[in-house]
Amino acid sequence: MTSLLASIPSPSSGELSLFGFSIHAYGLMIALGVVAGVWLAGRRMEAAGVGTRDDMSSIAMWAVGAGIIGARLYYVVTDKSQPWKEPGRWLKVWEGGLGIPGGLLAGVLVAVWAIKRRGLPVGGVLNAAAPGVPLAQAIGRLGNWWNQELFGRPTDLPWALKVSDSTAEKAGFAPGTTFHPTFLYEMLWNLALCVLLIVIGKRFMLRGGRLLVIYVLGYSIGRFWVEGLRIDPATSGGGWRLNQWTALVAGVLAAAYLLIDWQRHRGDAPIADDTTDDDTTDDDTTDGDTTDGDTAGGEVSDDPAVSDAVQAADYVAEDD
């Protein structure tokens, strides 16, 4: 009983049986993550007035498909086991092997195309969709638990992961060895990042696409740390794993973009405010009167940016 409470057990099999059918748990976790992420993104799109849930579903069909292809290509090309030499392994996604950097790059590029195709504001949709990405990733990471893969260095911490004896021996350790549950670390990090992005999105009216850039920065920090704990074979150089280098480059670029963007626009008039009750400010506002000709008597001007700001402020007020 003590050993059971001092570790996280692993599933005995990576498959689930449902109504006589065998389902790969890895794929199921990814599918559930996609559903949750699309649901959250669609809800936020409607609340921000930049599209509908049907719009998000349509965009997701293209983006998710492209993301899976990009993630698999990244794995096939970069994994140390050199799966690119074995064409028979290329499509075996259920066995694991999706590189998130490749999936994000391909998914975002195709998503931008799909957004433009539907005539929606790209920046607004990307901001609305940003928290859904780490939510989907968090749920998808449970697939690694089912497959008993991508765990970290040995540890005897109370939340250590216990794997099968054969899995421990394959990793070069004695049966019964427990490991850092890196899948759990990344899952919790992504869930926290999802909540943080929602809070930032409600507290500030960010420029188009900036919330997605904040996601890239936040995810890169967490991934760099988690990747450093993992012991599975990986392409590496300079003392770091490839995915650590990728996270470092992505994080630095995201931070640089946000800093340069802030410096360029810090003197601009604010694009959002903390007022409620349909009051909108630009420079000075008193008892619902707004200067600079933006709004008057609680009515919103024809300026789309001002209209979006008022709608977003109303939405925040209603949620509070």
Contacts in CASP RR format, 6 or more apart in sequence:
PFRMAT RR
TARGET T0000
AUTHOR 0000-0000-0000
METHOD contacts of the structure
MODEL  1
MTSLLASIPSPSSGELSLFGFSIHAYGLMIALGVVAGVWLAGRRMEAAGV
GTRDDMSSIAMWAVGAGIIGARLYYVVTDKSQPWKEPGRWLKVWEGGLGI
PGGLLAGVLVAVWAIKRRGLPVGGVLNAAAPGVPLAQAIGRLGNWWNQEL
FGRPTDLPWALKVSDSTAEKAGFAPGTTFHPTFLYEMLWNLALCVLLIVI
GKRFMLRGGRLLVIYVLGYSIGRFWVEGLRIDPATSGGGWRLNQWTALVA
GVLAAAYLLIDWQRHRGDAPIADDTTDDDTTDDDTTDGDTTDGDTAGGEV
SDDPAVSDAVQAADYVAEDD
5 158 0 8 1.000
6 156 0 8 1.000
6 158 0 8 1.000
6 160 0 8 1.000
7 158 0 8 1.000
7 159 0 8 1.000
7 160 0 8 1.000
7 161 0 8 1.000
7 162 0 8 1.000
7 178 0 8 1.000
8 159 0 8 1.000
8 160 0 8 1.000
8 161 0 8 1.000
8 162 0 8 1.000
8 181 0 8 1.000
8 184 0 8 1.000
9 162 0 8 1.000
10 145 0 8 1.000
10 148 0 8 1.000
10 161 0 8 1.000
10 162 0 8 1.000
10 163 0 8 1.000
10 164 0 8 1.000
10 167 0 8 1.000
11 25 0 8 1.000
11 145 0 8 1.000
11 146 0 8 1.000
11 148 0 8 1.000
12 164 0 8 1.000
14 24 0 8 1.000
14 25 0 8 1.000
14 26 0 8 1.000
14 146 0 8 1.000
14 147 0 8 1.000
14 148 0 8 1.000
15 22 0 8 1.000
15 23 0 8 1.000
15 24 0 8 1.000
15 25 0 8 1.000
16 22 0 8 1.000
16 23 0 8 1.000
16 25 0 8 1.000
16 28 0 8 1.000
17 23 0 8 1.000
24 94 0 8 1.000
25 142 0 8 1.000
25 143 0 8 1.000
25 146 0 8 1.000
25 147 0 8 1.000
26 93 0 8 1.000
26 94 0 8 1.000
26 95 0 8 1.000
26 96 0 8 1.000
26 143 0 8 1.000
26 144 0 8 1.000
26 146 0 8 1.000
26 147 0 8 1.000
27 93 0 8 1.000
27 94 0 8 1.000
27 143 0 8 1.000
29 139 0 8 1.000
29 140 0 8 1.000
29 141 0 8 1.000
29 142 0 8 1.000
29 143 0 8 1.000
29 146 0 8 1.000
30 98 0 8 1.000
30 140 0 8 1.000
30 143 0 8 1.000
32 139 0 8 1.000
32 140 0 8 1.000
33 135 0 8 1.000
33 136 0 8 1.000
33 137 0 8 1.000
33 138 0 8 1.000
33 139 0 8 1.000
33 140 0 8 1.000
34 60 0 8 1.000
34 64 0 8 1.000
34 136 0 8 1.000
36 132 0 8 1.000
36 135 0 8 1.000
36 136 0 8 1.000
36 139 0 8 1.000
37 132 0 8 1.000
37 133 0 8 1.000
37 135 0 8 1.000
37 136 0 8 1.000
38 56 0 8 1.000
38 57 0 8 1.000
38 60 0 8 1.000
38 64 0 8 1.000
38 132 0 8 1.000
38 136 0 8 1.000
39 53 0 8 1.000
40 131 0 8 1.000
40 132 0 8 1.000
40 135 0 8 1.000
40 194 0 8 1.000
41 56 0 8 1.000
41 60 0 8 1.000
41 128 0 8 1.000
41 129 0 8 1.000
41 131 0 8 1.000
41 132 0 8 1.000
42 51 0 8 1.000
42 52 0 8 1.000
42 53 0 8 1.000
42 55 0 8 1.000
42 56 0 8 1.000
42 57 0 8 1.000
42 128 0 8 1.000
42 129 0 8 1.000
43 53 0 8 1.000
44 128 0 8 1.000
44 129 0 8 1.000
44 131 0 8 1.000
45 51 0 8 1.000
45 52 0 8 1.000
45 53 0 8 1.000
45 55 0 8 1.000
45 56 0 8 1.000
45 125 0 8 1.000
45 128 0 8 1.000
45 129 0 8 1.000
46 52 0 8 1.000
46 53 0 8 1.000
47 128 0 8 1.000
47 312 0 8 1.000
47 315 0 8 1.000
48 124 0 8 1.000
48 127 0 8 1.000
48 128 0 8 1.000
48 308 0 8 1.000
48 311 0 8 1.000
48 312 0 8 1.000
48 315 0 8 1.000
49 308 0 8 1.000
49 311 0 8 1.000
50 120 0 8 1.000
50 121 0 8 1.000
50 124 0 8 1.000
50 125 0 8 1.000
50 128 0 8 1.000
50 308 0 8 1.000
51 120 0 8 1.000
51 125 0 8 1.000
55 118 0 8 1.000
55 120 0 8 1.000
55 125 0 8 1.000
56 125 0 8 1.000
56 129 0 8 1.000
58 114 0 8 1.000
58 118 0 8 1.000
59 111 0 8 1.000
59 114 0 8 1.000
59 115 0 8 1.000
59 118 0 8 1.000
59 125 0 8 1.000
59 129 0 8 1.000
62 110 0 8 1.000
62 111 0 8 1.000
62 113 0 8 1.000
62 114 0 8 1.000
63 107 0 8 1.000
63 108 0 8 1.000
63 110 0 8 1.000
63 111 0 8 1.000
63 114 0 8 1.000
64 107 0 8 1.000
65 107 0 8 1.000
65 110 0 8 1.000
66 103 0 8 1.000
66 106 0 8 1.000
66 107 0 8 1.000
66 109 0 8 1.000
66 110 0 8 1.000
66 111 0 8 1.000
67 102 0 8 1.000
67 103 0 8 1.000
67 104 0 8 1.000
67 106 0 8 1.000
67 107 0 8 1.000
67 110 0 8 1.000
68 93 0 8 1.000
68 98 0 8 1.000
68 103 0 8 1.000
69 103 0 8 1.000
69 106 0 8 1.000
70 99 0 8 1.000
70 102 0 8 1.000
70 103 0 8 1.000
70 105 0 8 1.000
70 106 0 8 1.000
70 107 0 8 1.000
71 97 0 8 1.000
71 98 0 8 1.000
71 99 0 8 1.000
71 100 0 8 1.000
71 102 0 8 1.000
71 103 0 8 1.000
71 106 0 8 1.000
72 90 0 8 1.000
72 91 0 8 1.000
72 93 0 8 1.000
72 97 0 8 1.000
72 98 0 8 1.000
72 99 0 8 1.000
73 102 0 8 1.000
73 106 0 8 1.000
74 98 0 8 1.000
74 99 0 8 1.000
74 100 0 8 1.000
74 101 0 8 1.000
74 102 0 8 1.000
74 103 0 8 1.000
75 83 0 8 1.000
75 97 0 8 1.000
75 98 0 8 1.000
75 99 0 8 1.000
76 83 0 8 1.000
76 84 0 8 1.000
76 89 0 8 1.000
76 90 0 8 1.000
77 84 0 8 1.000
78 99 0 8 1.000
78 235 0 8 1.000
78 242 0 8 1.000
79 97 0 8 1.000
79 234 0 8 1.000
79 235 0 8 1.000
80 233 0 8 1.000
80 234 0 8 1.000
80 235 0 8 1.000
81 233 0 8 1.000
83 89 0 8 1.000
83 90 0 8 1.000
84 90 0 8 1.000
89 95 0 8 1.000
95 147 0 8 1.000
96 144 0 8 1.000
96 147 0 8 1.000
96 149 0 8 1.000
100 137 0 8 1.000
100 223 0 8 1.000
101 243 0 8 1.000
101 246 0 8 1.000
101 250 0 8 1.000
104 133 0 8 1.000
104 216 0 8 1.000
108 126 0 8 1.000
108 212 0 8 1.000
111 125 0 8 1.000
111 126 0 8 1.000
111 129 0 8 1.000
112 122 0 8 1.000
112 126 0 8 1.000
115 121 0 8 1.000
115 122 0 8 1.000
115 125 0 8 1.000
115 126 0 8 1.000
116 122 0 8 1.000
121 208 0 8 1.000
122 208 0 8 1.000
122 209 0 8 1.000
123 207 0 8 1.000
123 208 0 8 1.000
123 209 0 8 1.000
124 208 0 8 1.000
124 209 0 8 1.000
126 208 0 8 1.000
126 209 0 8 1.000
126 211 0 8 1.000
126 212 0 8 1.000
127 201 0 8 1.000
127 206 0 8 1.000
127 208 0 8 1.000
127 209 0 8 1.000
127 210 0 8 1.000
127 211 0 8 1.000
127 212 0 8 1.000
129 212 0 8 1.000
130 197 0 8 1.000
130 209 0 8 1.000
130 211 0 8 1.000
130 212 0 8 1.000
130 214 0 8 1.000
130 215 0 8 1.000
131 194 0 8 1.000
131 195 0 8 1.000
131 197 0 8 1.000
131 198 0 8 1.000
131 211 0 8 1.000
131 215 0 8 1.000
132 194 0 8 1.000
133 212 0 8 1.000
133 215 0 8 1.000
134 190 0 8 1.000
134 191 0 8 1.000
134 193 0 8 1.000
134 194 0 8 1.000
134 197 0 8 1.000
134 215 0 8 1.000
134 219 0 8 1.000
135 190 0 8 1.000
135 191 0 8 1.000
135 194 0 8 1.000
137 186 0 8 1.000
137 190 0 8 1.000
137 219 0 8 1.000
138 186 0 8 1.000
138 187 0 8 1.000
138 188 0 8 1.000
138 190 0 8 1.000
138 191 0 8 1.000
138 194 0 8 1.000
139 187 0 8 1.000
140 187 0 8 1.000
141 183 0 8 1.000
141 184 0 8 1.000
141 186 0 8 1.000
141 187 0 8 1.000
141 190 0 8 1.000
142 183 0 8 1.000
142 187 0 8 1.000
143 183 0 8 1.000
144 150 0 8 1.000
144 151 0 8 1.000
144 182 0 8 1.000
144 183 0 8 1.000
145 161 0 8 1.000
145 181 0 8 1.000
145 183 0 8 1.000
145 184 0 8 1.000
148 163 0 8 1.000
148 164 0 8 1.000
148 167 0 8 1.000
149 232 0 8 1.000
150 182 0 8 1.000
150 183 0 8 1.000
150 230 0 8 1.000
150 232 0 8 1.000
151 161 0 8 1.000
151 163 0 8 1.000
151 171 0 8 1.000
151 179 0 8 1.000
151 180 0 8 1.000
151 181 0 8 1.000
151 182 0 8 1.000
151 183 0 8 1.000
151 230 0 8 1.000
151 231 0 8 1.000
151 232 0 8 1.000
152 161 0 8 1.000
152 179 0 8 1.000
152 180 0 8 1.000
152 181 0 8 1.000
152 182 0 8 1.000
152 229 0 8 1.000
152 230 0 8 1.000
152 231 0 8 1.000
152 232 0 8 1.000
153 179 0 8 1.000
153 180 0 8 1.000
153 229 0 8 1.000
153 231 0 8 1.000
154 173 0 8 1.000
154 177 0 8 1.000
154 178 0 8 1.000
154 179 0 8 1.000
154 180 0 8 1.000
155 178 0 8 1.000
155 179 0 8 1.000
155 180 0 8 1.000
156 178 0 8 1.000
157 180 0 8 1.000
159 181 0 8 1.000
159 184 0 8 1.000
160 178 0 8 1.000
160 179 0 8 1.000
160 180 0 8 1.000
160 181 0 8 1.000
161 178 0 8 1.000
161 179 0 8 1.000
161 180 0 8 1.000
161 181 0 8 1.000
161 184 0 8 1.000
162 176 0 8 1.000
162 178 0 8 1.000
163 171 0 8 1.000
163 179 0 8 1.000
165 175 0 8 1.000
165 176 0 8 1.000
168 174 0 8 1.000
168 175 0 8 1.000
168 176 0 8 1.000
168 177 0 8 1.000
169 175 0 8 1.000
171 179 0 8 1.000
171 231 0 8 1.000
171 232 0 8 1.000
179 231 0 8 1.000
180 229 0 8 1.000
182 226 0 8 1.000
182 229 0 8 1.000
182 230 0 8 1.000
185 225 0 8 1.000
185 226 0 8 1.000
185 229 0 8 1.000
186 222 0 8 1.000
186 223 0 8 1.000
186 226 0 8 1.000
189 222 0 8 1.000
189 226 0 8 1.000
190 219 0 8 1.000
193 215 0 8 1.000
193 218 0 8 1.000
193 219 0 8 1.000
197 211 0 8 1.000
197 214 0 8 1.000
197 215 0 8 1.000
200 206 0 8 1.000
200 211 0 8 1.000
200 214 0 8 1.000
201 211 0 8 1.000
202 316 0 8 1.000
202 319 0 8 1.000
204 272 0 8 1.000
205 270 0 8 1.000
205 271 0 8 1.000
205 272 0 8 1.000
205 309 0 8 1.000
205 312 0 8 1.000
205 313 0 8 1.000
206 214 0 8 1.000
207 261 0 8 1.000
207 265 0 8 1.000
207 271 0 8 1.000
210 258 0 8 1.000
210 261 0 8 1.000
213 254 0 8 1.000
213 257 0 8 1.000
213 258 0 8 1.000
214 254 0 8 1.000
214 258 0 8 1.000
216 250 0 8 1.000
216 251 0 8 1.000
216 253 0 8 1.000
216 254 0 8 1.000
217 251 0 8 1.000
217 254 0 8 1.000
217 255 0 8 1.000
217 258 0 8 1.000
218 251 0 8 1.000
218 254 0 8 1.000
219 247 0 8 1.000
220 247 0 8 1.000
220 248 0 8 1.000
220 250 0 8 1.000
220 251 0 8 1.000
220 254 0 8 1.000
221 247 0 8 1.000
221 251 0 8 1.000
222 247 0 8 1.000
223 243 0 8 1.000
223 244 0 8 1.000
223 247 0 8 1.000
224 244 0 8 1.000
224 247 0 8 1.000
224 248 0 8 1.000
227 241 0 8 1.000
227 243 0 8 1.000
227 244 0 8 1.000
227 247 0 8 1.000
228 240 0 8 1.000
228 241 0 8 1.000
228 244 0 8 1.000
230 241 0 8 1.000
234 241 0 8 1.000
234 242 0 8 1.000
234 243 0 8 1.000
235 241 0 8 1.000
235 242 0 8 1.000
236 242 0 8 1.000
237 245 0 8 1.000
240 248 0 8 1.000
269 282 0 8 1.000
269 283 0 8 1.000
269 292 0 8 1.000
270 281 0 8 1.000
270 282 0 8 1.000
271 305 0 8 1.000
271 309 0 8 1.000
272 309 0 8 1.000
272 312 0 8 1.000
272 313 0 8 1.000
273 280 0 8 1.000
273 281 0 8 1.000
273 285 0 8 1.000
273 309 0 8 1.000
273 313 0 8 1.000
275 281 0 8 1.000
275 285 0 8 1.000
275 313 0 8 1.000
276 313 0 8 1.000
276 314 0 8 1.000
276 316 0 8 1.000
276 317 0 8 1.000
277 317 0 8 1.000
278 288 0 8 1.000
278 298 0 8 1.000
278 310 0 8 1.000
278 314 0 8 1.000
279 285 0 8 1.000
279 288 0 8 1.000
279 290 0 8 1.000
279 298 0 8 1.000
280 290 0 8 1.000
280 294 0 8 1.000
280 295 0 8 1.000
280 298 0 8 1.000
280 300 0 8 1.000
280 306 0 8 1.000
280 309 0 8 1.000
280 310 0 8 1.000
280 313 0 8 1.000
281 290 0 8 1.000
282 290 0 8 1.000
282 291 0 8 1.000
282 292 0 8 1.000
282 293 0 8 1.000
282 294 0 8 1.000
283 291 0 8 1.000
283 292 0 8 1.000
284 291 0 8 1.000
285 291 0 8 1.000
288 297 0 8 1.000
288 298 0 8 1.000
289 296 0 8 1.000
289 297 0 8 1.000
290 296 0 8 1.000
290 298 0 8 1.000
293 301 0 8 1.000
294 301 0 8 1.000
294 303 0 8 1.000
294 306 0 8 1.000
295 301 0 8 1.000
295 306 0 8 1.000
295 310 0 8 1.000
300 306 0 8 1.000
300 307 0 8 1.000
300 310 0 8 1.000
301 307 0 8 1.000
END
